[in-house]
Amino acid sequence: MGWVDQSLGCLMRIRNGVAFCTLLLCTLPLAAKDKKKMLLTDDVLQARTVLVVIDPDTGVAVDDPLANRNAQEAVEKALMKWGRFRLALDASDADLVIAVRRGNGRIVQPTVGGVPINNRPVIFEPTDSGGRVGGHTGNPPLGDPTNSQPPMPGPHVESGQPQDMFAVFRGRRDDPLGTSAVWRFSAKDALRAPAVPAVEEFRKVIEEAEKQRNAKP
């Protein structure tokens, strides 16, 4: 009878092991789901002004020099259409700073570096009364996160994210892009007009965070 007892003991250990593995597999999706739902802090949810800039670490693409500028303007238009934020002209007036960079599907690409890519003289913001024009000429203002003297323009080989990048930082501080982003999103054509999926994803994250905040006792 000893071999019977040993066989039964072995079967029990196998059954217990299977049950443990099943329980573990059931809890993993829950943990992943909880990790995915990261709440935004109250100061981000209360933000009402935003400055959109081109990632200052990116260069001007040789085969598409206006790619980042077009992405910047597409994000601004999508934000205005959303209606939650007002566009700021300076980081010192912006609750949030959004840095964008257009990808082209390649990890390595030739660019022209040392170009002041965020030095725009005019921004036009449509409003109910027709529009608002603002901006600056010359060098970026003191509160601009890209306020630095770039090196002389020259050819570069840039490596990095092949997809479009959209990163949100807290504003109203020195060097906002030097801090950790409060939210990031990257995907193919995430900055392409007219849909601009990155802005839509940001809207969904804010709405979900507000629902979770309001559901707290």
C-alpha positions, 0 to 999 in steps of 0.5 A: 500500500506504500506505493498507493500512498505515494501516488496519492501524495504526488497527485495531491501535490500536482493538484495543489500546484495547478491550483496555485498556478491558476490563482497566479494567472488570474491575479496577474491581469488584475495587477497589470490592469491596476498598474495601467490605470495611473491617476494623474495628480490634482495639479495636473487635473486642475491645469488650464493653460498649456504650452506646446513645444517641439522637443528641443533635443530633436533636429530638423529632418532633412527629408521633411523639414516641417514635420515637427512644426506641423505636428506642433500646430496639429496638437495646438489645434486639437487642444483648442478644439477640445476646449479644456486648455488655453494656449500659453506663449511662455512656460512661466504662464503655462500650467503644463508644457507638452513636448512633441516630436514627429517620428518617421519609422526609422531609428536613425535619420539624418537631421540638421542640428543647432536650429532654433526650432521653437522660435516662432514669431506668431501664434494664432488662436481662434476664439468665439470672437474671431481669434487671438494673435500673440507671440514674440520675435527674436530669441525665445522669452526667459520662461520658454523651456527651450531658452538656450543658445543653440550651437551652429547649425550643422548635419547630425545623425539622430537616433531615438524613438521611431514613433511620434512622441507626446510628453506632458510636463508641469509648467511654471518652473525653471527647466520644465523639460528637465523634470519627469514627465507626468504622462507620455504617449508614443505611437505611429502617426500619434501627432498626425492631423486631423485626428491627432490620436495623442491628444485624444488619448490624453483626454481619455486619461484625464477623464478616467482620472477625474472619474476615479478621483470623484469616486473616492469617498 
